[in-house]
């Protein structure tokens, strides 16, 4: 049962070949076996999972099955879950139990999913390896003896899905935090169009960039999860009033004489990537060309400036969002001699080094001396990048590019903060522009580790993005069965 995809499991559940309770128990047993090593979950909700599964079995038995009834998932521990600890992988919220449900997690409840637990991440989603988690870093299940990163910030979600400790998971993507982890764990991860899925009830990092999205083993599975989580939310002022029309399984977008213009970004040609990444990217582009895609070069002139703009805008928004954690209203409280001393002691103890670093940077760029010089300049670059994407899509339908420069690195890699930030080079521009992008397995490198390729589309062209990704998935044909990955 562990190797089933969501699509396969739904067929077996609805034919009553297997039960949701059996499926839940199989995944809970796997969590018990592997989570101590992989550290993918912060909180495991076994009782809740079995109750969810029993309810799903009853609905299926009565002919009232919901769209994802009985599918066991992991919820990134950034989404508020009523009555279940929601930590954002921080000391500040270590014991926070919300009395409300986030819109995304409520949509999955409504779809009939089974909640296995809350998955690990970088503290407040700030990081690239999930190493900043107060609860320790999750481990990549691929070649796990090497103790490789599962990526960040959604590293717990990718570790859980890749190892078979969940069939699917939620993530959030602020600058690549779904796509990069998925690329190095052999999974499909999508950053939808900004506003397509609600941020309400999701602990905020950078509000104009944060994008909830799905993590799964196949493109069709990711499409099913996205269909469940997307939709307008009146509680989120940035939620888009757009109805996603997704037909699953996804239909081919190429072949049978269909023509499609697929762009490759000129400015990425001079960016250093591994030989394996370069070779696999060229192979997948050639595959698309072989079934009718016309490959054209497009220019996003300021795309290499996206990293600098992102690391001004994101910390600035984080500085504002994290001001609410003051030791008074909720979360950690460290008593001081007066209210100001309490603020200082609480925030000094409650935030980790990376969060403090970004808050200090953000506060600095928002100061009266620096606002125009740094923040407004970054905002102008952001606008230029968005405009450049719009111009590029006048000559092409979709864009393909690498998801990262290479394979997963060891968790103990000796890297400076700037070197960590540079790993986001291929992903941050899509967040700045708000366009949809999905990372799909492109193949295995010479060392046997997975690599991913991105498909990028116009705003609200999410379905076509997934359709092209499915072609790449079929050509790459990466075996990402959990039992294969874990050597069972």
C-alpha positions in Angstrom: 0.0 0.0 0.0 2.9 2.4 0.7 3.9 2.5 -3.0 0.4 3.4 -4.2 0.0 6.9 -5.7 -3.0 8.9 -4.6 -4.7 8.2 -7.9 -4.2 4.5 -7.5 -5.3 4.5 -3.9 -8.5 6.3 -4.6 -9.5 3.6 -7.1 -8.8 0.9 -4.6 -10.6 2.7 -1.8 -13.7 3.4 -3.9 -13.8 -0.3 -5.1 -13.3 -1.2 -1.4 -10.3 -3.3 -2.3 -8.5 -1.6 0.6 -9.9 0.5 3.5 -8.9 3.9 4.6 -8.2 2.5 8.1 -5.8 0.0 6.6 -4.1 2.7 4.6 -3.8 5.0 7.7 -2.4 2.2 9.8 0.2 1.3 7.2 1.4 4.9 7.1 1.4 5.3 10.9 3.5 2.1 11.2 5.9 3.6 8.7 6.1 6.9 10.7 6.8 4.9 13.8 9.6 3.1 12.0 11.3 5.9 10.1 10.4 9.2 11.6 13.0 8.9 14.5 15.6 8.7 11.7 14.2 11.2 9.2 12.6 13.7 11.6 9.9 14.6 9.0 7.1 15.2 11.5 7.1 17.6 14.5 3.7 16.3 15.7 2.1 12.9 14.8 -1.7 12.8 15.1 -2.3 9.0 15.2 -5.7 9.2 17.0 -6.9 11.9 14.6 -5.7 9.9 11.6 -7.6 6.7 12.7 -10.8 8.8 13.4 -10.5 10.5 10.0 -10.0 7.1 8.3 -13.0 5.5 10.1 -15.2 8.4 8.9 -13.9 8.0 5.4 -14.6 4.3 5.4 -18.2 5.0 6.5 -18.8 7.5 3.7 -17.3 5.2 1.1 -19.5 2.4 2.4 -22.6 4.5 2.1 -21.8 5.8 -1.4 -21.0 9.3 -0.2 -17.2 9.3 -0.9 -15.6 12.7 -1.1 -12.9 13.7 -3.7 -9.9 12.6 -1.5 -11.6 10.3 0.9 -9.2 8.2 2.9 -6.0 9.7 1.5 -3.4 10.1 4.3 -1.5 13.4 4.2 1.0 15.5 6.1 0.2 19.2 6.9 3.2 21.5 6.9 3.4 22.9 10.5 2.7 26.4 9.3 -1.0 25.8 8.8 -3.2 26.4 11.8 -5.0 23.2 12.8 -7.7 23.5 15.5 -6.8 21.7 18.7 -3.5 20.5 17.2 -0.1 22.1 18.1 1.0 24.5 15.3 4.7 25.5 15.9 6.1 27.0 12.7 9.1 24.9 13.8 9.9 27.7 16.3 10.5 28.0 20.0 8.3 31.0 20.0 5.2 28.9 19.0 6.4 25.6 20.5 3.3 25.1 22.5 0.8 27.1 20.5 -2.6 25.3 20.0 -4.9 27.3 17.7 -8.7 27.4 18.2 -9.3 27.9 14.5 -8.6 26.0 11.3 -6.7 27.4 8.3 -8.6 27.6 5.1 -6.3 25.1 3.3 -6.4 22.5 6.1 -10.2 22.9 6.3 -10.5 22.3 2.5 -8.6 19.0 3.0 -10.9 18.1 5.8 -13.8 18.8 3.5 -12.2 16.6 0.8 -12.0 13.7 3.2 -8.2 13.4 3.8 -6.7 11.7 6.8 -4.3 13.9 8.8 -1.2 12.0 9.8 0.5 14.9 11.5 2.3 18.2 11.2 5.5 18.2 9.1 8.8 19.8 9.9 10.2 22.9 8.2 12.6 25.8 8.6 11.7 28.1 11.5 8.9 30.4 10.3 9.7 29.0 6.8 13.0 30.9 6.7 15.8 28.7 5.2 16.9 26.4 2.4 17.8 23.1 4.2 15.1 23.1 7.0 18.2 23.3 9.3 16.8 26.3 11.1 14.0 24.2 12.6 13.9 24.4 16.4 13.1 20.6 16.3 16.1 19.7 14.2 16.4 19.2 10.5 14.5 16.5 8.5 16.6 14.1 6.5 16.3 13.3 2.8 15.3 9.6 2.4 17.4 9.2 -0.8 20.7 7.6 0.2 19.8 8.5 3.8 23.1 7.1 5.1 24.7 10.2 3.6 22.4 12.4 5.8 21.4 14.7 3.0 19.1 17.7 3.1 15.5 17.3 2.1 15.4 21.0 1.2 13.6 23.9 2.7 11.5 25.3 3.9 9.1 22.4 3.2 11.7 19.7 3.9 9.6 17.8 6.4 6.8 17.5 3.8 9.1 16.2 1.1 10.9 13.8 3.4 7.5 12.4 4.6 6.1 11.9 1.0 9.4 10.6 -0.5 9.8 8.0 2.3 6.2 6.8 2.2 5.2 8.4 5.5 2.5 10.3 3.7 0.8 10.0 0.3 0.8 13.8 -0.2 1.5 16.9 1.7 1.0 20.7 1.8 3.9 23.1 1.5 4.3 26.8 1.2 6.5 28.5 -1.4 7.9 32.0 -0.7 11.0 31.8 -2.9 11.2 28.2 -3.9 10.3 26.4 -0.7 8.2 23.8 -2.4 10.0 23.4 -5.7 13.6 23.2 -4.5 12.9 20.5 -1.9 10.8 18.5 -4.4 13.6 18.7 -7.0 16.1 17.0 -4.7 13.7 14.4 -3.3 12.3 13.2 -6.6 8.8 14.6 -6.1 6.4 16.9 -7.9 5.9 20.3 -6.1 3.8 23.2 -7.3 3.8 26.9 -6.5 0.4 27.9 -7.9 -0.5 31.3 -9.1 -0.3 33.8 -6.2 -3.8 34.0 -4.7 -5.1 30.7 -6.1 -4.9 29.0 -2.7 -5.7 30.9 0.5 -3.1 32.1 3.0 -5.7 32.5 5.8 -4.6 30.6 8.9 -1.1 30.1 7.5 1.7 31.6 9.7 3.0 34.5 7.7 6.5 35.0 6.5 6.3 37.4 3.5 2.7 38.1 2.7 3.1 39.2 -0.9 5.1 36.1 -1.8 3.8 33.2 0.4 2.0 30.6 -1.7 0.5 27.4 -0.4 0.8 24.5 -2.8 0.8 20.7 -3.1 3.6 18.1 -2.8 3.1 14.6 -4.3 4.8 11.8 -6.1 3.1 12.3 -9.5 1.8 15.2 -11.5 -1.7 13.8 -11.5 -1.6 13.5 -7.7 -0.4 17.1 -7.4 -3.3 18.2 -9.6 -5.8 16.3 -7.3 -4.3 18.0 -4.2 -4.3 21.5 -5.9 -7.9 21.0 -7.0 -8.8 20.4 -3.3 -6.9 23.4 -1.9 -7.6 26.1 -4.5 -10.5 28.5 -4.5 -11.5 32.0 -3.5 -11.5 32.8 0.2 -13.3 35.9 1.4 -11.2 35.8 4.6 -8.0 36.4 2.5 -7.8 39.8 0.9 -5.3 38.5 -1.6 -7.3 35.5 -2.6 -8.2 35.4 -6.3 -11.8 35.1 -7.5 -10.8 32.4 -10.0 -12.3 28.9 -10.5 -9.7 26.3 -11.3 -11.1 23.8 -13.9 -8.9 20.7 -13.5 -9.7 17.4 -15.3 -7.8 14.5 -13.8 -6.1 12.5 -15.0 -4.5 15.3 -16.9 -4.9 15.3 -20.7 -1.8 15.6 -23.0 -1.0 19.1 -24.1 1.4 17.9 -26.9 1.3 15.3 -29.5 -1.2 14.4 -32.3 -0.1 17.5 -34.2 -0.6 19.9 -31.3 1.8 22.9 -31.4 3.2 24.7 -28.4 5.9 27.3 -28.1 8.1 26.5 -25.1 10.6 29.1 -23.9 14.0 28.6 -22.3 15.4 31.6 -20.4 18.5 33.1 -22.1 19.9 34.6 -18.9 20.2 31.2 -17.2 22.6 30.0 -19.9 25.6 31.5 -18.1 24.5 30.3 -14.6 26.8 27.6 -13.3 24.9 24.3 -12.8 26.1 20.7 -12.4 26.9 18.7 -15.6 24.2 16.3 -14.7 21.6 19.0 -14.4 22.7 20.5 -17.7 22.5 17.1 -19.4 19.1 16.2 -18.0 17.6 19.6 -18.8 18.8 19.4 -22.4 17.4 15.8 -22.7 14.0 16.8 -21.4 13.9 19.9 -23.7 14.8 17.6 -26.7 12.0 15.2 -25.6 9.4 18.0 -25.7 10.7 19.0 -29.1 10.3 15.4 -30.4 6.5 15.5 -29.7 5.8 18.8 -31.3 7.0 21.6 -29.0 8.7 24.5 -30.7 11.6 25.6 -28.4 12.4 29.3 -28.5 14.8 31.4 -26.4 13.2 34.1 -24.3 14.7 36.9 -22.3 13.9 37.9 -18.7 16.5 40.7 -18.5 16.5 41.2 -14.7 16.0 37.6 -13.6 19.5 37.4 -12.2 18.7 40.4 -10.0 15.7 38.6 -8.6 17.7 37.1 -5.8 18.9 40.5 -4.5 15.3 41.9 -4.8 13.8 38.9 -3.0 16.3 39.1 -0.1 15.2 42.7 0.5 11.5 42.4 0.0 11.0 39.1 1.9 12.9 40.1 5.1 11.1 43.5 5.1 7.8 41.7 5.1 9.0 39.2 7.7 10.1 42.1 9.9 6.6 43.4 9.9 4.8 40.0 10.2 6.9 38.8 13.1 6.4 41.9 15.1 3.3 40.3 16.5 5.4 37.8 18.6 6.0 40.0 21.6 5.4 37.6 24.5 2.1 39.3 25.4 -0.7 37.9 23.2 0.3 34.3 22.5 3.4 32.1 22.3 6.5 32.2 24.4 6.8 34.7 27.2 10.0 35.4 29.1 9.4 37.8 32.0 11.5 40.9 32.2 11.8 43.8 34.6 9.2 45.8 32.6 7.2 45.4 29.4 10.1 46.5 27.1 12.5 44.1 28.8 9.9 41.3 28.4 9.7 42.1 24.7 13.5 41.9 24.3 13.9 38.7 26.4 11.0 36.9 24.7 12.2 37.7 21.2 15.8 37.0 22.0 14.9 33.5 23.3 12.0 32.8 20.9 13.7 33.4 17.6 16.6 31.5 16.0 19.6 33.0 14.4 18.3 33.0 10.8 15.0 34.5 11.8 16.8 37.2 13.7 19.1 37.9 10.8 16.2 38.4 8.4 14.2 40.5 10.8 17.3 42.8 11.3 17.8 43.1 7.6 14.1 43.8 7.0 13.9 46.4 9.7 17.0 48.1 8.3 15.7 48.3 4.7 12.4 49.7 6.0 14.1 52.5 7.9 13.7 56.0 6.7 17.3 56.2 5.6 17.2 53.0 3.6 13.6 52.7 2.4 14.0 54.5 -0.9 17.5 53.3 -1.6 16.8 49.6 -1.0 13.2 48.6 -0.5 11.7 50.8 -3.3 14.5 49.8 -5.7 13.8 46.1 -5.0 10.1 46.8 -5.6 10.9 48.4 -9.0 13.1 45.4 -10.0 10.2 43.1 -9.0 7.9 45.0 -11.3 10.4 44.8 -14.1 10.7 41.0 -13.7 6.9 40.6 -13.7 6.7 42.8 -16.9 9.5 40.7 -18.5 7.6 37.5 -17.8 4.5 39.0 -19.4 6.5 40.0 -22.5 8.1 36.5 -22.7 4.6 34.9 -22.7 3.7 37.0 -25.7 6.1 34.8 -27.7 5.8 31.5 -25.9 3.1 29.5 -24.1 5.1 28.0 -21.3 8.7 28.2 -20.0 11.0 25.4 -18.8 14.2 25.9 -16.7 16.1 24.0 -14.0 14.7 23.8 -10.5 18.1 24.0 -9.0 21.8 23.9 -9.7 22.4 20.3 -8.6 21.5 17.4 -6.3 20.9 17.4 -2.5 23.8 18.5 -0.3 24.8 17.0 3.0 23.1 18.6 6.0 26.4 19.4 7.6 27.6 21.4 4.5 29.8 24.3 5.6 28.0 27.1 3.8 27.7 30.8 4.5 24.2 32.5 4.6 24.9 34.0 1.2 25.7 30.6 -0.3 22.4 29.2 1.1 20.5 32.2 -0.4 22.1 31.6 -3.8 20.5 28.2 -4.0 17.2 30.0 -4.6 18.4 31.6 -7.9 16.2 29.5 -10.2 13.0 29.8 -8.1 12.6 33.3 -6.6 11.7 35.2 -9.7 8.5 33.2 -10.1 7.4 34.3 -6.6 8.2 37.9 -7.4 6.1 37.7 -10.5 3.3 35.7 -8.9 3.3 33.2 -11.8 2.7 29.4 -11.4 5.6 27.0 -11.5 5.9 23.3 -10.9 9.1 21.2 -10.3 8.9 17.7 -11.8 11.5 14.9 -11.6 13.8 15.2 -14.7 15.9 12.1 -14.0 18.7 10.9 -11.8 22.2 12.3 -11.6 25.3 10.1 -12.0 25.4 9.6 -8.2 21.8 8.3 -8.3 20.2 11.3 -6.7 17.2 13.1 -8.3 17.1 16.4 -10.2 14.1 18.5 -11.1 13.0 20.7 -14.0 10.5 23.6 -13.7 7.6 24.4 -15.9 6.5 28.0 -15.6 3.3 29.6 -17.0 1.2 32.7 -17.2 -0.8 33.7 -14.2 -3.8 31.3 -13.7 -2.5 29.0 -16.4 -1.8 26.4 -13.7 -3.5 23.6 -15.6 -1.4 23.9 -18.7 1.7 24.1 -16.5 0.8 20.7 -15.0 0.0 19.2 -18.4 3.4 20.0 -19.8 5.0 18.8 -16.5 3.3 15.4 -17.1 5.0 15.0 -20.4 8.4 15.6 -18.7 7.4 13.2 -16.0 6.6 10.5 -18.5 9.9 11.0 -20.4 12.0 11.0 -17.2 10.2 8.0 -15.8 11.9 8.3 -12.4 11.1 5.5 -10.0 10.2 7.3 -6.8 8.4 4.5 -5.0 9.1 4.8 -1.3 10.2 1.2 -0.9 12.7 1.7 -3.8 14.1 4.9 -2.2 14.3 3.3 1.3 16.0 0.2 -0.1 13.3 -2.3 1.0 
